Amino acid sequence: MGSQMTTVEPQVASLRMNETASEIVESMVDQADVLRVRAYRLPGGARVIDAGVEMEGGFDAGLILSEICMGGLGNVNFTPLQVGNQSYPGLIVWTDHPAVACMASQYAGWAISVGKFFEKLGYEERAENGVLVLETRTLPTDEVAAWVAEKARLQPAQLTFVVAPTASLAGGVQISARIVETGLHKMETLGFDVRRVVSALGTAPLSPVAKNDLRAIGRTNDCILYGGQARFTVRAGDAELEQLAAQVPASASRDYGTPFYEIFERYDGDFYKIDPLLFSPGEVWLTSSETGKTFHAGRLNPEVLEASLYKP
């Protein structure tokens, strides 16, 4: 690739992601009954919002989770989608701050790799409150809250955890809402500086709730790998974008072509054995903001998607 991410000194930014996410959380608490969620405090002071573990949650809770994940810098809404001959309920996601909203906030591994990504993106915020969305069936404890608070340099009482399992309505929504983030993460893995992505928009089907979280991991991933589409406007020339576009779709991976649950079983349930280049939208368009030319790669795979979403 013609561009590599470089380490830069973090700058304290004014996009107010933590503040905006906290405001969204307060609106969620105010609508707890309508959203079918429950907010409570742990003995140590941290707040927990259960959006799908012991509470039912729902689609609306999932939309709010998705907006929290993007630090309030992304927009998420429902939309019908056509994949092959099959119609699906789906999501449309867009942001004019893709690197920050997706890689500094929404990225699913941020709690482990946050230092690395903040360093590369040159982005830092100081905030009085923090919000963390957890994709898990286990509600956080005081021990978990204390560990996160230490890492975030906050007190537990300044933290809110919003929790929804993979096999839940809200959890399924927030995973499909990662359609843009997966494309950006793939670009970063390929060595491209994602700060050069100006704006992004993506669509992905919504998975029916699975019988357990393992099956749900398969279905939700397949919505992106085989039913997801993403469009990126990028500050780059044609030659560079043409090369990048061919490598971004999920189909560029050696593991592409079967339902994710089967891939997961093939590697004995070890995520780290799966080709990391698999996790990306099924189809992408990259448009150069310098020349106006668009490069398209990948395709939707209705056969694999239907087999995944409607197989018991």
N, C-alpha and C positions, 0 to 999 in steps of 0.2 A: 504494500500500500504506500501511497505517497505521503501519508501523514501519520505520525505516531503521537500518542498522548505524552505530554511532558509534565514534569512536576513543577508546580507553581506555588508561590506563597498564598495561603488562603486569605481571602479578603472578607471582612465582615460585611454581609450583604443586607439589603433592605427589602427583600421580597417577602419577608414576614411569614415564611411558611409555618413555623411553629405557632405563631400568633393566630394565623388564619385557621390552621388545623384545630387549635384550641377553641376558636369561635364556633367551628362546625361541630365539635364535640358538645359544646354547651347547648346547641340547638337540638342535638340528638338526645341529650338528657331531658330537655324540656318536652320532647315528643316521645318519651320512652314507651308509654302505653300504646300509642298509635303505631310505633315501630316494632312493638313486641320485643323490646329489650329491657334489661334491668341494670341500673347503675347502683353501685354500693362502694363503700370504703373498706379497705383492709385495715386491720388493727394498727399497722404502721403508718397509715395515712394515704397510701396510694389509692386512686380510684380505679375501679374495674367496671367496664360495660360489657355485659354478656349479650352477644348478638346471635347466639346459635348453639351454645353448649347446653345450658339448662332452659334457656328461653328459645322460642321459635324463630325470632328474627324475621327476615323476609327480604323481598326485592328492594324495598325502599331503604332498609337498613344497609343493604349491600351497596347501593348507590352512594350513600353517605360514607361508608367505609372506603370506597374507591376514591372519593374526593379527599378524604383525610390522608390516604396513602400518598397522594400527589401533592400534599401540602397546600391544598386549595388553589394550585396553579394549573389544574386540569379540569376539563369538563367531561361528564359522563352522562349518557342518556340511553334509554332503550330504543331499539329500532328493529324492524323485521329484516331478516337476511335470507337470501336465496343461495343455496349451495347445491349445484347440480339441479335435480328435480325436486329437492326437498326444501321446504320453507322452515326457518328456525327463528325463535325469538333471539335477539342479539343485542349487543352494545355498540355504541359509537363513542369513541374517546378522542379528544383533541387537546392540544396544549401548544402555547407559543413559548414555553420555557422547557423544552423537552429534556435537556441535559440535567437541569436542576430538579424538575418535578419528578422525573423518572429515575435517574441514576443517583441523585443525592437524597431522595426521599422514598420513592415507591419500590426501588430495587429490593427483591425478596431476601437477599442475603446481607442487607445493610448492617445488621447488628454485628455480623462477623467481620465484614470488610469495610465498614464505614470510614475508617481512617484512610484506607487506600483510595477510595473513591473521592472523598472530600479533598484529599491532597491533589489528585489529578484534576479535579474540576475547579480547584481554586475557590471553593465556596464554603462559607462558614456563617453560622448564625449564633447569636447569643439570645437566649429566651428565658422567661421566668417560668414557663410551663412546657412540658413535653408530652407528646402523644405517640404511643406505639401500638400498631395493629398487629395482633398475633393470630396466625393461622394454626390453630391447635384445638384439641378437645379438652385440654387441661387448663383450668382457670389459674391465673398466676397467684403466687403466695407472697407473703412478706419477704421471704428470702429472694425470690425473683425480683421483686420491686427494689430491694436494697441494692442488688447487683446492677440493675439497669440504672438506678439513680446515681450510683458511683461513676459508672461509665459516662453518663450524661452530665455529670457535675451539677446535679440537682438533688433536692430532698425528695424522699418518696411521696410526700404530700403534693409535690408539684407535678406528679406523673399521672397520666390516665392510660390505661390499657384497654383497648377495644378488641374483643375476642370473638372469632367465628371459625368453626372447623371447616375443613375442605368440603365435607359432605353436609353442607347446609345451604339454604337459599342465599344468605348474605355472603357466605364464603365463596360460593360459585360465581357470584357477580363480581366480587373484587378480584378474582383470579382472571376472568375474561377481560377485565379492565386493564390488565397488564399487557395488552396486545402491543402497544407502542413501546413500552419498557423492554419487552423481549427483543424487539428489533434493535433498539439502541444498545442493549447489552451484547448482542451478537456483533455489532459494529465495533464496540470497545474490545471484545475478545479478538477481533481481527486486526486490532491495532489502530483503528480509526479514531480520531479525536472527536468525540460526540458533542463537544461544545460548538462544533461547526454545523450541527443540525439546527436549523432556524425554527422550524415548526413541524408538527407531526400530527397525523390523524390516522386512526385505525378502527377496524370493526372486527368483532368476533362473536360467534354464536354463544348462547348461554347453555350450559350443561344441565340436563335434568339431575335432580339430587340422586346420588348413588346410595347403595345400601350400606356402604362403609367408606371410611376415609381413603383407604387404599384404592378402591375402585374409583372414587372421586378424583384422586390424583390423576388417574388415567384419563378420565373423561375431560376434565378441565384442561389438561395439557393438549389433548387432541383438538379441542375447540380452537386453540391458537395454531398448532402445527398444521392442521388439515383444513381448518375453516377460517383462519385469521388472515386479514389483509391490512397492510399498513402503507401509508404514503408519507414520505419525508422530503422536506425542502432543505437543501444542503448547500453550504458555501463551499463549492468544489467545482473543478473543471470536468469536462465530459470524459476524458480518458480515465481519470481517477474514479468517477462515479460508475462508469461502465464496468470496471473491474470489481468495484465494491458490490454493485447490485447482484452480480452473478454468485457471490458468496454468501449473501445475507439470508435467503429463504431457508426454511427447514429442510427442503429437498436437497440442499447441498451437503447434508450430513450422511454419513455411512449408515446410520441407524434409522433413517427415514423409511416409511412405507408400511408400517403395521401399527395397530393401536398401541398407545404408550404403555398400557397395562401389560401387554405381551412383551414389550421391550424391557420393562422393569423386571418381569419374571425371568427373562433371558439372562439378566445380569444378577440374579439371585437377590433382588431387592436393593442393590447397591447403586445409588444415584451416581456415585463418582466413577463408575465404570461406563456409564452412558456417555456417548460422544457429546461434549459440551456444545458443539456446534449445531446440535439438533434443536435447541430451544430458541425458536424464532418464528415469526409469522410464516404462514404457508405461501403468501404472495406479497411482493413488495414493489413499490414504485419509488424511485429516487429522482428528484428534480433538482437540477442545478440552478441556484439563484443567480449564477453568473451568466449562463447562456440560455436558460429557459428550457433546455432539453431534458426529457424524462427517460429514464431507463427502467425497464420492467423485467422482473424475474420471478420464477416460481409459479405455482398454480394451486388452486384449491383441489382437495381430494375428497369428493363427496362419498366415495365408497368406503374409505377407511373411517371417515367421520360418522357416517350412519351406523357402521358396524360397532363403533365404540359407544355411541350414545344410546343405542337401542338394544344392545346385547345385555341380557341379565347379568 
